[in-house]
């Protein structure tokens, strides 16, 4: 235990792809250029918004559009307070339970370094609250006497802001890691808009034809300053509590250069979109 690691800012972005994607989501929701600029008051506001959205989804009736966001939460946090089949159906009870997950770390008491960012943490989380953790086949993943993983408040909020910054479907989520922050922010920003549409309209009406994680990633790479090479990785995963999977797709560093060259030349742009159309295959759902 140590009190030495005091965070300079309330939110860090680490090299863990899920924490990082969540931190970008918080930054976008707070209207900041980067996670490190997010203030404590803005982190509070994002946490309140997450609690409200999660509670709305957890209380939604099955035949409503609001239920679609609950499916997203189920794919990420299948045993959590928000998704468990025995969750409270009383909004006040549910909200207070969800809010408790994001309580500030207490000062003046023994603390641990956060599992993700190393900042001071006085809350420990078990697999129930963390995305992409073990299925219910694994009853306990911790040594005897260890109550959970220490997670600081910033990383706890990031863990639940993740679905805003990820490309989500009703059963999976995809995040982008890139050597250039601009692409990660752009990917998160596009997904935050998509998340808002899903919450308001449900999946069938929120999704634009042809939209998918790879396309959003390609558009996000366009945010990199022209001429800058940057490798990117897409992490797609699902945790349905039965057979979780993770798919990793990497692009070469030259891809943003290629996309910028195409974008900057009218003939190439036109040829590229003709090629896209020629290669596009649609299933019966379009
Ligand atoms: Zn942390």
Boltz pocket constraint, residues with backbone or C-beta under 6 A from the ligand:
constraints:
  - pocket:
      binder: B
      contacts: [[A, 12], [A, 114], [A, 115], [A, 116], [A, 117], [A, 118], [A, 119], [A, 151], [A, 152], [A, 153], [A, 154], [A, 155], [A, 156]]
      max_distance: 6.0
